[in-house]
Amino acid sequence: MDKVGYLGHRVSLQGLEANPKDLKSLTDLPFPGSLRSMQSFLGNLNYYSRFIEDYAIYASVLYELREVAFAELEKRSDLRKIMDQNDSIARDNDSPELQHSDEMWVRAHKAFIALKTKIATTPILHHFDETRTPAVIVYAKHDGIYHPVAFANRTLKTKELNYNVTEKEVLALLMWWSASEMV
């Protein structure tokens, strides 16, 4: 037996991966039509957030949506039709379909599609190897050399948005350190 299923994950000699059968239900979802549905989607994704690179960046766009906005979405059938598309919105600046006030929905739809794409292509998180030198990458381009053990992210609080780049990187290291202490 190469892989063992455990709590929505598959554990193997290579590492930990999300169970594709469980992720299928998330990737098949249409754009949520209510705040409760969006919160449910984000809650399910949060369980797998360790597999999703830049999860907080995309999820923060969806967390900004409010009940009032969904009430407006329900009234506008033209906008709802666009939101129900399962691919990215081809945004033309001259497009009469989308008005300037609809920019929030364009960003939300793009974030929703990006998260669904990322959850469908989750990496295998390799087991920690004590014989190798660990590297914490706060921000880097991916060149295929490193294998992720976990992705850690969160949305910055209002005051933290004013931090300079170095302070934000130190904050990321502190977050990683506190998370690794819990393991």
Sequence and secondary structure as in RCSB ss.txt:
>XXXX:A:sequence
MDKVGYLGHRVSLQGLEANPKDLKSLTDLPFPGSLRSMQSFLGNLNYYSRFIEDYAIYASVLYELREVAFAELEK
RSDLRKIMDQNDSIARDNDSPELQHSDEMWVRAHKAFIALKTKIATTPILHHFDETRTPAVIVYAKHDGIYHPVA
FANRTLKTKELNYNVTEKEVLALLMWWSASEMV
>XXXX:A:secstr
  EEEETTEEEESSEEEE HHHHHHHHT    SSHHHHHHHHHHHHHTGGGSTTHHHHHHHHHT  HHHHHHHHH
 HHHHHHHT SS     TT SSS GGGHHHHHHHHHHHHHHHHHHT   EE   TTS     SS    S    S 
       TGGGGS HHHHHHHHHHHHHHHHHH 
